[in-house]
């Protein structure tokens, strides 16, 4: 009975909002809509106070989620836009309450709008509104502090790779020397908050692009491995393999443009030879360094017998490597926005990449991967900071309001529970933005 009453109440509330937006107060539809709302509320509250709740885009009655019915989405979006967590209808709810409620929820949402106070001003005492709590500034401070720790962890990996660079050379004795522990630290944070670590992979540095690329490839590889259900030990091994997959390039003069084709062809074999000299390296890393430019059918480089099948970790790293290159700026990369990069991966997968593993990666990244700068349907702009359950509705960190002005606070909004949706992807250069500054 309560679910039916809730559905009827939501439908009448949605209908009343629509009537109020379409017709003037003197129109007979106003009286009909208010009457329908009063009757639905009285039936729902006939045995006592009756509460409708909103959480993450869904409507609930008590703890039971309400099914999608006509009007359900519009009411959920209204609750979200007005920052209303719940409405409680009291016995005795009447026409004055209905009029006040519909007037208030039909108002333009704003940061200053207090729904509970607005209802009280209109004498709507038969309905109570509970507000969503605004993000606590202390929580924002903790987020920023954790962001600093995460970035420090990232740069520790870059520094570890830089140290290995100095050890590579004739007679040199390169060693991981603690790098594995840093990888495990990144993995631990990835398991806690994968979105935060994915945000780190948007960082670029033109002076150390190869080192940043290796760390980013590791992060994207971890995402694929986690999507496949690998355990922590397997993920740790995969992370180390991905981190050193391009170590063969360290043996070449990267500033010599005439060497580019030679480096491309030889660095997998040279990388495996370098890793052989590391006593503390996972043996699988040799395979990944050697195979990460081999296609699933054995084509690619270096040359191998036709029936040769690359290791699964090599196929994972190949996808992560390619995605990061696609999103890097020229001359090292293709300069694609993240959404275009995942489309390119899907296009290339049938021939150049493992198609199944590519689809795992694209599934988990979503249509708008972390790092996408997006314009929303109300003209506000933000950067995607986490995937969503719905690939078209990620979590967005808002940077600019609908008026085009930069927001002092940068709130996160889950589009799964928002009336806003992604309108388009914006080139960061068009707004002079560096997305990694906000992730």
PyMOL commands that set and color helices and strands:
alter all, ss='L'
color gray80, all
select helices_A, chain A and resi 2-22+28-44+72-81+95-105+115-121+137-167+179-192+194-200+206-228+232-243+247-251+257-276+283-291+312-327+338-352+355-365+415-417+428-431+435-438
alter helices_A, ss='H'
color red, helices_A
select strands_A, chain A and resi 50-55+58-61+64-65+84-89+127-131+373-376+381-386+395-400+412-414+422-425
alter strands_A, ss='S'
color yellow, strands_A
deselect
rebuild
show_as cartoon
